[in-house]
Amino acid sequence: MLRKEKIAKLKEEMKKRLEEKVRRNKQNKAKYTPPRYDKVYYEGVKWLEENG
């Protein structure tokens, strides 16, 4: 094999691996859940406003 052929083969293999990694990351991506605003949050905001 010539050097150029080896490099081309390596690039193709890297491209396949990257595509597989991107595909897996898209599948495993967690859904965004908005933060929970409860009593503790509002008490904390009130405390910050009073003491800030």
Helices and strands as residue ranges (DSSP letters): H 3-28, H 39-51
